[in-house]
Amino acid sequence: MIERNELIKKAQAGDLVAWESLLAQVYPLALRQARAMLRDSDLAGDAVQNALLKMHTHLHTLVEIAAFSAWWRRIVTNEVYMILRLKQRETEGFEQGILQQIGLAVDELVVMRCELARALQLLPIDQQQVVIDVDLLGVSLLEVAERNQIPVGTVKSRLFRARERLQHHLEVFREVRKEKKKMEDKMAINLTDLFYSYLEETMNGAERAKFELDLAKHPEWAKELRRHKDFLTLLHTLTGKMTLSSTEIMEKIQIVTAQLKDYEQIVDDTYFEQGTPQTLTSHSWFLTPDLYRVESRHPLMGEVVVVVKGVEALTYMEDAKQAVKIKVSEDFRKQMGLDFTDSLKLMAADRNSRTLGTEYVNGRPTLHLQFNQKVSGKEDMVTHLWMDKDTWMPLVTELYNANHELVQRKVVRELRLNQGLSNELFNLLLPSDIQVLDNTQEIIQPIEEITLQEVKERLGEQPYLSDGEFQTMHQWMKMPGGEGVLLTQYFVSGDPIAKLTVSQGKVAHANIPPQLELTPVSFEFASAKIEGSYLELGLKPFKVFLVWSYADRYYTAGGDFDQKGLLLAVSKLS
């Protein structure tokens, strides 16, 4: 079998058989990537067809053969973004004043977008890339330079040449600016570079001050500066570019928080395993500032109701006829994420977020966001989030692994805001035969992420850990009575959901609902034969669960396994 590098070299030399063999390898991977991003098979097919044509046309320009995979995947990504941002027929949400300012009617917007998409296709690959990054996705010039390992000046030069070509192709401003003063080519290039730097605020303070002084001395620059400003306005209107800084996001959070009095929502939380969905539905209510209620039904645990009032939480399990009251610290309450604005804070802190435009979810205009998390040696893990543009409530969340497979989707099926919810809704009326187990003497502290070095210090001994085939995250849970428990999550590289979770500590902490039937099981742990209790839940992320004790220590393990797989994973802890 000819190695891929040889195929690439032969295809670059014009060997069609080699190209077809290369195409057979690339096509299914490209289609899966496009489907994960577009969530539409027809559009994904269009994007891949365009990308393959571009790959064939420009394959001879690829210098580093080893970079072939990253090269073609970037081309697919570009085609997807152009479909997402330029070929949408959505025209609502644009301010009439902006459209009038640039001389563009609403009914011309879709046509102009398609024309811009066609013009973008004609650009050289390097110029097309910077336009997509900067003018479609809002990436900073510095980040583009770092990502492509080129100087910022090169990025600016490519962007300048690309914009000039697009402006020439669109011919938007020619008729209304016939009086444009001709400049020397070199002077025009230098001034245009200055104008774009000024308009996009890439100048430092001293450079900006000097430019504004020069601008005052040359009033004839005003028209030219206005021309470039209008062109950027047109370009970003056509592309739907939207960039939100952390400050702007936090301002929106404050506005939303001030206006929100209460909300009610029904959420379907679906996990996918080899394409097969498993869904749990919850119904929740929130009344500012600190009242919360959620009702859900688990196939094994039955109906569960949780009511939170300030720092006190009451949990009622109907099938088990059990009610437990606990008290949590203020930090733990925030960590529970009862207030939806926590999602916005996470978004504001994520540096790898992209805004993909406006879409409609259940009739609501939403802002479509994408988050990319780097995975060493693999493709990015991708998260899609759709936020209601009026309320900034998250309506749909989708998690994809590095193989572009959908692993979890959370959908807000119903959403009602500011209904004037009554405080009575948060008074949980229990049957008369139910005794409440009061555990409020101890305050539950938040789960704390700790380093491997801190793990041994907290436990006072060497912990039992997996042999290193997973990526790990260690957390510390302070239990009632003051003792702590180590919680370690093990992730397969490229999967956002933990494969295995193990806890260990000096106190019992399994907290299994009494209605669930445990099965005795024998297995190997620490080179000894152990007797433990096994529970099969059947739903991700904890399909199976195991509880045992050894040498005056208590342990639990659970995750995405069958019984044999879980016992094997536990036997490897050392």
TORBA-899178 format. One line per 3 residues: number of its first residue (from 0); their letters; for each residue x, y, z of C-alpha. Coordinates in Angstrom, 3 decimals. Layout:
N
NUM) a) X:Y:Z  ... .
REM end
This chain:
574
0) mie) 0.000:0.000:0.000  1.406:3.369:-1.026  1.883:5.669:1.941 .
3) rne) -0.153:8.860:2.051  2.934:11.086:1.586  3.706:9.298:-1.681 .
6) lik) 0.103:9.678:-2.804  0.241:13.415:-2.100  3.446:13.845:-4.093 .
9) kaq) 2.042:11.877:-7.032  -1.235:13.820:-6.915  0.712:17.103:-6.870 .
12) agd) 2.478:15.922:-10.025  -0.880:15.429:-11.748  -1.453:11.687:-11.167 .
15) lva) -5.258:11.319:-11.205  -5.176:7.759:-9.828  -3.200:9.015:-6.821 .
18) wes) -5.657:11.891:-6.366  -8.625:9.498:-6.420  -6.945:7.288:-3.819 .
21) lla) -6.262:10.357:-1.677  -9.849:11.496:-2.170  -11.164:8.129:-0.945 .
24) qvy) -9.273:8.653:2.328  -10.226:12.288:2.853  -13.872:12.383:1.746 .
27) pla) -15.553:10.468:4.642  -13.533:12.381:7.248  -14.321:15.727:5.605 .
30) lrq) -18.029:14.894:5.403  -18.159:13.925:9.081  -16.405:17.170:10.045 .
33) ara) -18.811:19.279:7.956  -21.872:17.480:9.351  -20.724:18.080:12.933 .
36) mlr) -20.398:21.806:12.250  -23.439:22.381:10.002  -25.862:19.762:11.412 .
39) dsd) -27.336:19.459:7.904  -26.366:16.629:5.533  -27.197:18.530:2.317 .
42) lag) -25.260:21.642:3.326  -22.389:19.464:4.550  -22.263:17.774:1.135 .
45) dav) -22.127:21.174:-0.580  -19.325:22.358:1.694  -17.260:19.210:1.103 .
48) qna) -17.746:19.369:-2.670  -16.493:22.969:-2.709  -13.599:22.057:-0.414 .
51) llk) -12.499:19.081:-2.536  -12.485:21.204:-5.660  -10.330:23.763:-3.893 .
54) mht) -7.999:21.046:-2.575  -7.505:19.687:-6.089  -6.861:23.154:-7.512 .
57) hlh) -4.368:24.220:-4.843  -2.742:20.921:-3.863  0.399:21.864:-5.793 .
60) tlv) 0.900:24.866:-3.459  1.230:22.623:-0.372  4.911:22.688:0.593 .
63) eia) 4.888:20.782:3.887  3.495:17.327:3.077  3.188:16.518:6.793 .
66) afs) 0.724:19.414:7.138  -1.718:17.889:4.614  -4.374:16.878:7.198 .
69) aww) -4.420:20.288:8.886  -4.420:21.937:5.434  -7.463:20.154:4.025 .
72) rri) -9.389:20.354:7.318  -8.891:24.129:7.360  -10.272:24.326:3.816 .
75) vtn) -13.361:22.348:4.880  -13.785:24.621:7.909  -13.593:27.716:5.684 .
78) evy) -16.281:26.358:3.359  -18.510:25.606:6.344  -18.128:29.116:7.732 .
81) mil) -18.927:30.666:4.355  -22.127:28.612:4.177  -23.032:29.467:7.775 .
84) rlk) -22.385:33.163:7.477  -22.784:34.202:3.845  -25.396:31.908:2.336 .
87) qre) -28.056:32.209:5.015  -31.247:33.846:3.825  -31.874:35.475:7.198 .
90) teg) -32.258:39.252:6.877  -33.916:40.186:10.162  -31.937:41.880:12.872 .
93) feq) -30.092:44.420:10.711  -30.568:48.058:11.607  -32.233:50.051:8.839 .
96) gil) -29.966:53.008:9.606  -26.833:50.993:8.840  -28.276:49.666:5.583 .
99) qqi) -29.276:53.180:4.496  -25.843:54.491:5.445  -24.102:52.060:3.086 .
102) gla) -26.746:52.349:0.357  -28.028:48.769:0.599  -31.717:47.811:0.593 .
105) vde) -32.911:44.886:2.709  -34.016:42.924:-0.368  -30.491:43.261:-1.803 .
108) lvv) -28.808:41.815:1.247  -29.090:38.122:0.345  -27.941:38.790:-3.229 .
111) mrc) -24.945:40.768:-1.991  -24.036:38.032:0.468  -24.013:35.429:-2.298 .
114) ela) -21.924:37.750:-4.470  -19.456:38.221:-1.633  -19.275:34.437:-1.142 .
117) ral) -18.488:34.060:-4.862  -15.842:36.787:-4.658  -14.287:35.120:-1.620 .
120) qll) -14.002:31.855:-3.546  -11.876:33.665:-6.142  -9.326:34.918:-3.615 .
123) pid) -5.968:33.176:-3.169  -6.044:30.711:-0.269  -3.871:32.854:2.032 .
126) qqq) -5.975:35.996:1.470  -9.248:34.096:1.779  -8.113:32.696:5.121 .
129) vvi) -7.442:36.062:6.759  -10.775:37.488:5.541  -12.655:34.501:7.014 .
132) dvd) -10.743:34.742:10.293  -10.934:38.522:10.718  -14.108:39.603:8.887 .
135) llg) -16.328:36.538:9.370  -15.221:35.221:12.743  -13.864:38.308:14.486 .
138) vsl) -10.436:36.863:15.270  -7.850:39.494:16.210  -4.928:40.188:13.874 .
141) lev) -2.493:39.095:16.582  -4.283:35.772:17.082  -4.327:35.131:13.312 .
144) aer) -0.594:35.830:13.195  0.114:33.471:16.093  -2.141:30.757:14.691 .
147) nqi) -0.424:30.818:11.289  3.060:31.597:12.659  3.500:34.678:10.463 .
150) pvg) 4.207:38.345:11.319  1.262:40.653:12.054  2.443:42.796:9.153 .
153) tvk) 1.955:39.863:6.780  -1.578:39.350:8.092  -2.362:43.039:7.565 .
156) srl) -0.873:42.947:4.072  -2.926:39.913:3.057  -6.058:41.440:4.568 .
159) fra) -5.462:44.702:2.735  -5.011:42.981:-0.632  -8.041:40.769:-0.068 .
162) rer) -10.294:43.669:0.896  -9.132:45.678:-2.110  -10.046:42.779:-4.397 .
165) lqh) -13.438:42.337:-2.734  -14.147:46.047:-2.881  -13.209:46.118:-6.564 .
168) hle) -15.367:43.080:-7.301  -18.453:44.348:-5.492  -18.195:47.812:-7.083 .
171) vfr) -20.382:49.225:-4.347  -18.937:52.659:-4.058  -17.850:53.604:-7.582 .
174) evr) -20.892:55.528:-8.821  -21.373:57.591:-5.672  -17.702:58.483:-5.422 .
177) kek) -16.749:59.518:-8.963  -15.004:62.541:-7.538  -12.485:60.347:-5.755 .
180) kkm) -9.076:61.910:-5.912  -6.434:59.768:-7.595  -3.437:59.046:-5.433 .
183) edk) -0.071:57.598:-6.152  -0.152:53.787:-5.777  2.414:53.663:-3.011 .
186) mai) 0.801:56.501:-1.097  -2.628:54.863:-1.466  -1.356:51.577:-0.061 .
189) nlt) 0.341:53.253:2.877  -2.697:55.383:3.672  -5.104:52.465:3.341 .
192) dlf) -2.991:50.472:5.734  -3.116:53.387:8.180  -6.868:53.790:7.710 .
195) ysy) -7.594:50.129:8.455  -5.251:50.153:11.438  -7.043:53.235:12.781 .
198) lee) -10.566:51.898:12.127  -9.834:48.483:13.646  -7.966:49.987:16.621 .
201) tmn) -4.738:48.049:16.054  -2.622:51.173:16.625  -0.990:51.828:19.961 .
204) gae) -1.708:55.084:21.784  1.216:57.043:20.317  0.477:55.892:16.740 .
207) rak) -3.188:56.782:17.108  -2.402:60.257:18.446  -0.004:60.930:15.552 .
210) fel) -2.526:59.707:12.972  -5.269:61.955:14.356  -2.904:64.953:14.157 .
213) dla) -2.102:64.076:10.532  -5.803:63.596:9.830  -6.502:67.127:11.039 .
216) khp) -3.762:68.463:8.709  -5.156:66.593:5.694  -8.912:67.155:5.455 .
219) ewa) -8.890:65.425:2.049  -8.257:62.157:3.913  -11.732:62.337:5.453 .
222) kel) -13.520:61.049:2.339  -11.038:58.212:1.897  -11.281:57.258:5.565 .
225) rrh) -15.072:57.339:5.313  -14.948:55.163:2.197  -12.986:52.447:4.006 .
228) kdf) -15.184:52.738:7.080  -18.292:52.298:4.916  -16.727:49.333:3.172 .
231) ltl) -15.935:47.612:6.493  -19.516:48.317:7.607  -20.818:46.737:4.401 .
234) lht) -18.430:43.791:4.652  -19.359:43.047:8.246  -23.068:43.518:7.531 .
237) ltg) -22.849:40.971:4.703  -20.825:38.502:6.743  -22.863:38.989:9.897 .
240) kmt) -19.625:39.447:11.812  -20.244:39.866:15.509  -17.494:40.084:18.074 .
243) lss) -18.248:40.373:21.752  -15.596:41.189:24.283  -15.719:39.816:27.822 .
246) tei) -16.705:43.296:29.011  -19.625:43.451:26.548  -20.805:39.979:27.553 .
249) mek) -20.696:40.847:31.243  -22.662:44.037:30.528  -25.341:41.916:28.837 .
252) iqi) -25.364:39.566:31.822  -25.982:42.492:34.166  -28.807:43.802:31.976 .
255) vta) -30.474:40.387:31.755  -30.070:39.719:35.467  -31.668:43.066:36.319 .
258) qlk) -34.701:42.325:34.114  -35.251:38.680:35.059  -37.705:38.031:37.870 .
261) dye) -38.415:34.343:37.309  -38.296:31.609:34.706  -39.718:28.146:34.032 .
264) qiv) -38.248:25.654:31.592  -38.539:22.044:30.466  -35.223:20.556:29.361 .
267) ddt) -34.429:17.360:27.445  -30.894:16.161:28.227  -29.822:13.514:25.690 .
270) yfe) -26.667:11.380:25.672  -25.644:9.583:22.487  -23.845:6.253:22.311 .
273) qgt) -23.014:5.065:18.792  -25.879:7.210:17.554  -28.415:5.810:20.051 .
276) pqt) -30.016:8.527:22.225  -30.905:8.281:25.916  -32.949:11.223:27.206 .
279) lts) -33.770:12.501:30.692  -36.310:15.311:31.035  -36.400:17.876:33.845 .
282) hsw) -38.872:20.642:34.731  -37.411:23.569:36.661  -38.482:26.909:38.109 .
285) flt) -36.327:29.791:39.328  -37.423:32.864:41.296  -34.888:35.560:42.031 .
288) pdl) -32.852:35.867:44.035  -32.406:32.341:45.414  -35.463:30.076:45.055 .
291) yrv) -35.157:27.056:42.792  -37.180:23.879:42.118  -36.515:20.989:39.732 .
294) esr) -38.554:17.849:39.070  -37.225:14.892:37.092  -37.811:11.176:36.593 .
297) hpl) -35.016:8.628:36.377  -35.763:5.110:34.999  -34.356:3.512:38.173 .
300) mge) -34.682:6.176:40.871  -38.178:7.299:39.894  -39.579:10.770:40.609 .
303) vvv) -37.122:13.173:42.287  -37.935:16.704:43.466  -35.289:19.180:44.664 .
306) vvk) -36.171:22.545:46.209  -33.482:25.081:47.068  -34.133:28.075:49.318 .
309) gve) -31.046:30.168:49.785  -28.435:27.762:51.151  -30.879:25.008:52.185 .
312) alt) -31.836:22.204:49.800  -34.583:19.601:50.317  -34.541:16.455:48.148 .
315) yme) -37.565:14.130:47.971  -37.414:10.712:46.266  -40.971:9.506:45.866 .
318) dak) -40.294:5.804:45.154  -37.848:5.531:48.075  -40.178:7.541:50.364 .
321) qav) -37.150:9.496:51.513  -36.589:13.220:52.092  -33.241:14.752:53.017 .
324) kik) -32.470:18.345:53.954  -28.937:19.716:53.623  -27.251:23.079:53.966 .
327) vse) -24.694:24.309:51.432  -22.216:27.144:51.495  -22.777:30.198:49.312 .
330) dfr) -19.882:29.135:47.088  -21.364:25.649:46.655  -24.753:27.146:45.711 .
333) kqm) -23.092:29.167:42.967  -21.216:26.062:41.826  -24.540:24.219:41.427 .
336) gld) -25.294:26.597:38.537  -28.917:27.265:39.459  -28.788:30.689:37.836 .
339) ftd) -28.515:30.401:34.024  -26.180:33.432:33.845  -23.367:31.085:34.926 .
342) slk) -23.352:29.863:31.311  -22.665:33.384:30.136  -19.790:33.785:32.575 .
345) lma) -18.230:30.605:31.215  -18.709:31.902:27.694  -17.073:35.213:28.563 .
348) adr) -14.041:33.389:29.913  -13.641:31.098:26.886  -11.013:32.457:24.505 .
351) nsr) -11.776:29.952:21.760  -15.356:31.027:21.109  -16.748:32.052:17.715 .
354) tlg) -20.030:33.716:16.774  -21.607:31.957:13.782  -24.638:34.195:13.290 .
357) tey) -28.361:34.311:13.982  -30.639:31.256:13.738  -34.157:30.450:14.922 .
360) vng) -34.868:27.828:17.616  -38.560:27.115:18.289  -39.427:30.474:16.749 .
363) rpt) -36.931:32.410:18.884  -34.010:34.324:17.286  -30.822:32.887:18.787 .
366) lhl) -27.127:33.696:18.691  -25.212:30.623:17.484  -21.852:30.261:19.244 .
369) qfn) -19.107:27.698:18.764  -16.392:26.750:21.255  -13.253:24.835:20.267 .
372) qkv) -11.104:23.013:22.804  -7.685:21.834:21.633  -6.902:18.117:21.939 .
375) sgk) -3.265:17.083:21.659  -2.696:14.962:18.584  -6.379:15.077:17.567 .
378) edm) -9.006:17.389:16.155  -10.674:19.993:18.367  -13.594:19.096:20.607 .
381) vth) -16.478:21.321:19.511  -19.394:22.721:21.504  -22.307:24.524:19.844 .
384) lwm) -24.471:26.842:21.948  -27.607:28.711:20.897  -28.477:31.687:23.153 .
387) dkd) -31.835:33.474:23.025  -31.014:36.943:21.635  -33.694:38.634:23.731 .
390) twm) -33.018:36.975:27.073  -29.563:35.368:26.661  -30.987:32.101:27.988 .
393) plv) -29.149:29.038:26.596  -31.693:27.140:24.455  -29.610:24.381:22.846 .
396) tel) -26.197:22.971:23.770  -24.406:20.296:21.730  -21.116:18.576:22.653 .
399) yna) -18.993:16.850:20.001  -15.889:14.747:20.557  -12.669:15.034:18.547 .
402) nhe) -14.045:12.510:16.031  -16.877:14.978:15.303  -19.446:12.636:16.876 .
405) lvq) -22.344:14.158:18.823  -22.138:12.909:22.433  -24.625:15.122:24.312 .
408) rkv) -27.426:17.538:23.429  -29.388:19.662:25.898  -32.549:21.301:24.511 .
411) vre) -34.849:23.758:26.294  -38.188:22.461:24.995  -40.333:25.065:26.768 .
414) lrl) -39.333:28.427:28.227  -41.454:30.974:30.061  -40.107:34.169:31.637 .
417) nqg) -41.385:36.615:34.248  -44.702:34.862:34.874  -44.961:36.115:38.426 .
420) lsn) -44.247:32.736:40.051  -45.618:32.348:43.573  -43.378:31.616:46.544 .
423) elf) -45.763:28.750:47.354  -44.308:26.788:44.438  -41.093:26.468:46.447 .
426) nll) -42.799:25.027:49.531  -42.482:21.263:49.079  -45.513:19.524:50.626 .
429) lps) -44.503:16.012:51.702  -46.826:13.084:52.480  -47.615:12.765:56.173 .
432) diq) -45.719:9.485:56.541  -42.425:10.947:55.292  -39.829:11.850:57.900 .
435) vld) -37.257:14.430:56.827  -33.648:13.451:57.505  -32.095:16.710:58.704 .
438) ntq) -28.413:16.999:57.750  -28.166:20.755:58.085  -25.782:20.595:61.054 .
441) eii) -22.906:20.475:58.582  -22.487:22.913:55.688  -21.499:21.327:52.376 .
444) qpi) -18.522:23.072:50.831  -17.849:23.473:47.104  -15.917:20.873:45.131 .
447) eei) -12.370:22.105:44.706  -10.051:21.206:41.841  -6.567:20.282:43.116 .
450) tlq) -3.209:19.269:41.671  -1.659:15.797:41.838  0.833:17.124:44.376 .
453) evk) -2.022:18.328:46.608  -3.796:14.971:46.317  -1.254:13.151:48.505 .
456) erl) -1.144:16.042:50.983  -4.938:16.061:51.400  -5.313:12.275:51.692 .
459) geq) -2.267:11.860:53.919  -1.164:8.907:51.808  -0.550:7.859:48.222 .
462) pyl) -3.902:7.541:46.387  -4.910:4.696:44.098  -4.760:6.010:40.534 .
465) sdg) -5.114:4.605:37.027  -2.029:3.562:35.073  -1.901:6.696:32.894 .
468) efq) -3.874:5.797:29.768  -6.378:8.557:30.601  -6.262:12.333:31.086 .
471) tmh) -7.136:13.078:34.715  -8.797:15.782:36.790  -8.598:15.641:40.607 .
474) qwm) -11.221:17.264:42.848  -11.606:17.501:46.618  -14.965:17.201:48.388 .
477) kmp) -15.228:18.154:52.026  -17.658:15.816:53.759  -19.795:16.456:56.873 .
480) gge) -17.568:15.948:59.911  -14.593:17.612:58.297  -13.097:14.655:56.416 .
483) gvl) -12.369:15.006:52.722  -12.865:12.699:49.741  -10.785:12.619:46.567 .
486) ltq) -12.780:12.525:43.332  -10.744:11.687:40.199  -12.216:11.832:36.704 .
489) yfv) -10.525:9.988:33.843  -11.064:11.223:30.287  -10.306:9.529:26.991 .
492) sgd) -8.415:12.083:24.888  -10.872:13.910:22.658  -14.055:13.048:24.599 .
495) pia) -15.689:15.794:26.725  -17.445:13.337:29.071  -15.472:11.379:31.681 .
498) klt) -15.050:7.672:30.934  -14.320:6.712:34.566  -14.860:8.441:37.921 .
501) vsq) -13.234:7.124:41.112  -13.643:8.429:44.683  -11.653:7.471:47.788 .
504) gkv) -11.535:8.664:51.389  -11.597:7.781:55.093  -15.392:8.035:55.400 .
507) aha) -18.235:6.270:53.586  -19.611:8.570:50.887  -21.448:6.467:48.260 .
510) nip) -24.911:7.881:49.173  -26.879:5.366:47.072  -30.694:5.809:47.105 .
513) pql) -32.218:2.987:49.197  -34.646:1.829:46.495  -31.796:0.763:44.196 .
516) elt) -30.891:-2.907:44.439  -27.167:-3.643:44.835  -25.583:-6.878:43.604 .
519) pvs) -22.655:-8.505:45.489  -19.609:-8.874:43.270  -16.020:-10.141:43.665 .
522) fef) -13.094:-8.444:41.933  -9.377:-7.704:42.226  -8.097:-4.476:43.785 .
525) asa) -4.629:-3.671:45.220  -3.545:-7.280:44.488  -6.297:-8.545:46.809 .
528) kie) -9.652:-10.228:46.312  -12.370:-7.720:47.229  -16.097:-8.072:47.890 .
531) gsy) -18.111:-5.072:46.783  -21.572:-3.939:45.727  -22.438:-3.406:42.068 .
534) lel) -25.209:-1.292:40.573  -26.285:-1.086:36.919  -27.874:2.259:36.006 .
537) glk) -27.726:1.855:32.225  -27.515:5.586:31.430  -24.485:7.729:30.596 .
540) pfk) -22.343:9.112:32.073  -22.704:6.526:34.921  -23.925:3.332:33.291 .
543) vfl) -22.462:1.174:36.076  -21.415:1.860:39.673  -19.267:-0.006:42.198 .
546) vws) -18.837:0.480:45.988  -16.224:-1.201:48.190  -13.913:-0.726:51.175 .
549) yad) -10.290:-1.759:51.690  -7.776:-1.168:54.504  -10.091:1.230:56.409 .
552) ryy) -10.706:3.293:53.285  -13.902:3.675:51.243  -14.076:3.690:47.448 .
555) tag) -16.552:4.116:44.593  -16.108:3.831:40.822  -18.498:4.436:37.964 .
558) gdf) -18.552:5.320:34.319  -19.245:4.377:30.741  -18.588:0.604:30.927 .
561) dqk) -20.312:-2.727:31.259  -19.675:-4.747:34.439  -16.618:-6.551:33.063 .
564) gll) -15.080:-3.292:31.798  -15.583:-1.477:35.112  -14.057:-4.299:37.178 .
567) lav) -11.078:-4.394:34.808  -10.599:-0.614:35.145  -10.709:-0.884:38.957 .
570) skl) -8.164:-3.726:38.936  -5.717:-1.396:37.154  -5.808:1.194:39.971 .
573) s) -2.510:1.106:41.813 .
REM end
